């Protein structure tokens, strides 16, 4: 039978600290025998690459090559 999860104020503060300032991502909480033993934070960073998107949509190969050179894409 599963033991009831024990979450005290310290764990709530730890969870809140890991979630603070996270814009995109996840928090994985590992529980053993009714106690939190580990937390894994995975954060994603998303960037707007307007120059790369413009290069993909351009039908002019010279324009595409120039934009890719400017952005450092090879």
Secondary structure as UniProt FT lines:
FT   HELIX           9..19
FT   TURN            20..21
FT   STRAND          25..32
FT   TURN            33..34
FT   STRAND          35..43
FT   HELIX           50..57
FT   HELIX           61..71
//
